[in-house]
């Protein structure tokens, strides 16, 4: 959340988390924001969530009026939705003028496919190397359940949005699971890879990090 707060004022903001799951980020954002809501297509996850303000909805047809929010978050979500362009159009629609869309999305240049692969009908879980470097037709056959994006591919989607690109970079993993087992190892990995984020090697990071600002009179 610290990275988001470099570019977006969350204090007292009205926030929507699209693809909220059980509401982990909704709870976290509620510590600093005014009103936080979450939507997810998975009714079971929403029902099992403990956070307030969760509901079931399809990202391409959000049940909110125009200009309802200050910030919309899509954290590793657009790769899974049926229509990523329509989802982003809806995210912009429900934002006030000058509101922000914050996006994390898988990077096609990351050397590992983190969603696992299908070998025929058999699913293989884990970080599978070099899948993202295959031609589109082969990658889609192995990973039909998740997209990965090049910078150019994302910017082609953004072209049709009524929003301006504020920041677009790439980030490496936070290594939270490793840090939970060993603070020393986790700290070392973070130090190394965070330095890469400040070099040309950021192009190979795990995820794109993007902030868009909707057009209009307000730039707050």
C-alpha positions as CSV (number, residue, x, y, z in Angstrom):
1,X,0.0,0.0,0.0
2,X,3.0,2.3,0.5
3,X,3.6,2.3,-3.3
4,X,0.0,3.3,-3.9
5,X,0.2,6.2,-1.4
6,X,3.2,7.7,-3.3
7,X,0.8,8.6,-6.1
8,X,-2.7,8.6,-4.6
9,X,-4.2,10.3,-1.6
10,X,-6.1,7.6,0.3
11,X,-6.9,9.6,3.4
12,X,-10.6,9.8,3.7
13,X,-11.1,8.6,0.1
14,X,-14.0,6.6,-1.1
15,X,-12.4,3.4,-2.5
16,X,-13.7,0.4,-4.6
17,X,-11.6,-2.8,-4.7
18,X,-12.6,-4.8,-7.8
19,X,-11.9,-8.5,-7.4
20,X,-11.8,-8.1,-3.7
21,X,-11.9,-11.9,-2.8
22,X,-12.5,-12.2,0.9
23,X,-11.8,-8.5,1.4
24,X,-8.2,-8.5,2.7
25,X,-7.4,-5.2,0.9
26,X,-10.8,-3.8,1.9
27,X,-9.9,-4.2,5.5
28,X,-6.4,-2.8,5.0
29,X,-7.7,0.2,3.1
30,X,-10.4,0.9,5.7
31,X,-7.6,1.8,8.2
32,X,-6.9,5.0,6.2
33,X,-9.8,5.6,3.8
34,X,-13.2,7.0,4.4
35,X,-15.5,4.4,2.8
36,X,-14.2,1.2,1.2
37,X,-16.2,-1.3,-0.8
38,X,-15.3,-4.5,-2.6
39,X,-16.9,-6.5,-5.4
40,X,-16.1,-10.0,-6.6
41,X,-17.7,-12.4,-9.0
42,X,-17.1,-15.3,-6.6
43,X,-20.1,-15.4,-4.2
44,X,-18.5,-17.9,-1.9
45,X,-15.4,-15.8,-1.3
46,X,-17.6,-12.7,-0.7
47,X,-19.8,-14.6,1.8
48,X,-16.7,-15.9,3.6
49,X,-15.2,-12.5,3.9
50,X,-15.2,-10.7,7.2
51,X,-14.8,-7.1,5.9
52,X,-17.7,-4.8,5.6
53,X,-18.9,-3.5,2.3
54,X,-18.4,-6.6,0.2
55,X,-20.8,-7.6,-2.6
56,X,-21.1,-9.9,-5.6
57,X,-20.8,-8.1,-9.0
58,X,-19.4,-8.5,-12.5
59,X,-16.5,-6.1,-13.2
60,X,-17.9,-5.3,-16.7
61,X,-21.2,-4.1,-15.1
62,X,-20.6,-2.4,-11.8
63,X,-23.7,-1.7,-9.6
64,X,-22.6,1.9,-8.9
65,X,-23.6,5.3,-10.2
66,X,-21.2,7.4,-12.3
67,X,-18.6,9.3,-10.2
68,X,-19.2,7.3,-7.0
69,X,-15.6,6.8,-6.0
70,X,-12.2,8.6,-5.6
71,X,-10.1,5.5,-6.1
72,X,-10.6,2.1,-7.8
73,X,-8.1,-0.7,-7.2
74,X,-7.6,-3.7,-9.4
75,X,-4.9,-5.8,-7.8
76,X,-3.9,-8.7,-10.1
77,X,-7.5,-8.8,-11.4
78,X,-7.7,-7.7,-15.1
79,X,-5.9,-10.8,-16.3
80,X,-8.8,-12.9,-15.1
81,X,-11.9,-10.9,-16.2
82,X,-13.8,-11.8,-19.3
83,X,-13.2,-8.4,-20.9
84,X,-10.3,-6.3,-19.5
85,X,-11.0,-3.2,-21.7
86,X,-14.7,-3.1,-20.5
87,X,-13.6,-3.6,-16.9
88,X,-11.3,-0.6,-17.1
89,X,-14.0,1.5,-18.8
90,X,-16.3,0.7,-15.9
91,X,-13.6,1.5,-13.4
92,X,-13.3,5.0,-15.0
93,X,-17.1,5.4,-15.2
94,X,-17.6,5.0,-11.4
95,X,-14.8,7.5,-10.6
96,X,-15.2,11.2,-10.1
97,X,-13.3,13.5,-12.4
98,X,-9.7,13.5,-11.2
99,X,-10.1,10.1,-9.5
100,X,-7.5,7.4,-9.8
101,X,-7.4,3.8,-11.1
102,X,-4.6,1.7,-9.5
103,X,-3.7,-1.4,-11.4
104,X,-1.4,-4.3,-10.7
105,X,-1.2,-6.7,-13.7
106,X,1.1,-9.6,-14.7
107,X,4.1,-8.7,-16.7
108,X,4.7,-10.7,-19.9
109,X,8.4,-10.2,-19.6
110,X,8.6,-11.8,-16.1
111,X,10.6,-15.1,-16.6
112,X,8.0,-17.2,-14.7
113,X,4.3,-17.8,-15.2
114,X,2.9,-17.6,-11.6
115,X,-0.6,-18.9,-12.4
116,X,0.5,-22.4,-13.2
117,X,-0.2,-24.2,-16.5
118,X,-2.6,-26.7,-18.1
119,X,-1.0,-29.7,-19.7
120,X,-4.0,-31.0,-21.5
121,X,-6.6,-31.4,-18.7
122,X,-3.9,-31.7,-16.0
123,X,-3.2,-28.5,-14.1
124,X,0.3,-27.9,-12.9
125,X,0.6,-25.4,-10.0
126,X,3.6,-23.3,-9.4
127,X,6.0,-20.8,-11.0
128,X,6.7,-22.2,-14.5
129,X,9.7,-20.8,-16.3
130,X,9.7,-19.2,-19.7
131,X,6.0,-19.7,-20.5
132,X,5.5,-16.0,-20.9
133,X,8.1,-15.9,-23.7
134,X,6.2,-18.3,-25.9
135,X,4.1,-17.1,-28.9
136,X,0.6,-16.0,-28.0
137,X,-1.1,-19.1,-29.4
138,X,1.0,-21.5,-27.3
139,X,0.9,-19.4,-24.1
140,X,-3.0,-19.2,-24.3
141,X,-3.1,-23.0,-24.7
142,X,-1.0,-23.5,-21.5
143,X,-2.5,-20.6,-19.5
144,X,-6.1,-20.1,-20.7
145,X,-7.1,-18.9,-17.3
146,X,-4.9,-15.7,-17.0
147,X,-3.5,-13.1,-19.3
148,X,0.0,-11.5,-19.1
149,X,0.6,-8.1,-20.5
150,X,3.4,-6.2,-22.3
151,X,3.7,-2.5,-21.7
152,X,2.5,-1.8,-25.3
153,X,-0.5,-4.1,-24.9
154,X,-1.7,-2.3,-21.8
155,X,-1.2,1.1,-23.3
156,X,-3.3,0.1,-26.3
157,X,-6.2,-0.6,-23.8
158,X,-5.6,2.7,-22.0
159,X,-5.8,4.7,-25.3
160,X,-9.6,4.3,-25.3
161,X,-10.1,5.4,-21.7
162,X,-11.1,8.8,-20.6
163,X,-8.1,8.9,-18.3
164,X,-4.4,10.0,-18.3
165,X,-1.5,7.7,-17.5
166,X,0.2,9.1,-14.3
167,X,2.7,6.3,-13.7
168,X,3.6,3.0,-15.4
169,X,6.4,0.9,-14.0
170,X,7.2,-2.7,-13.0
171,X,7.6,-4.2,-9.6
172,X,9.2,-7.4,-8.2
173,X,7.7,-9.7,-5.6
174,X,7.6,-8.7,-2.0
175,X,8.8,-12.2,-0.8
176,X,6.4,-12.0,2.1
177,X,6.2,-15.8,2.4
178,X,10.0,-16.1,2.6
179,X,10.2,-13.2,5.0
180,X,7.7,-14.9,7.3
181,X,10.0,-17.9,7.5
182,X,13.3,-16.0,7.6
183,X,13.5,-12.2,8.1
184,X,17.1,-12.2,7.1
185,X,16.6,-14.1,3.8
186,X,13.5,-12.1,3.0
187,X,15.2,-8.8,3.8
188,X,18.2,-9.7,1.5
189,X,15.9,-10.7,-1.4
190,X,13.9,-7.5,-1.0
191,X,17.0,-5.4,-0.9
192,X,18.4,-7.0,-4.1
193,X,15.2,-6.9,-6.1
194,X,14.1,-3.4,-5.0
195,X,17.4,-2.2,-6.3
196,X,16.5,-3.8,-9.6
197,X,13.3,-1.8,-9.7
198,X,15.4,1.3,-10.0
199,X,17.4,0.0,-12.9
200,X,16.7,-1.1,-16.5
201,X,15.9,-4.6,-15.0
202,X,12.6,-3.3,-13.7
203,X,11.2,-4.2,-17.2
204,X,11.4,-7.9,-16.1
205,X,9.5,-7.4,-12.9
206,X,6.6,-9.6,-11.7
207,X,3.9,-7.0,-12.3
208,X,3.0,-3.8,-14.0
209,X,2.1,-1.0,-11.6
210,X,-0.1,1.6,-13.1
211,X,-2.0,4.7,-12.0
212,X,-4.5,6.4,-14.2
213,X,-6.3,9.6,-13.5
214,X,-9.7,10.3,-14.9
215,X,-10.1,13.5,-16.9
216,X,-12.2,16.4,-15.7
217,X,-11.9,19.6,-13.8
218,X,-10.6,18.1,-10.6
219,X,-7.0,16.9,-10.2
220,X,-7.3,16.1,-6.5
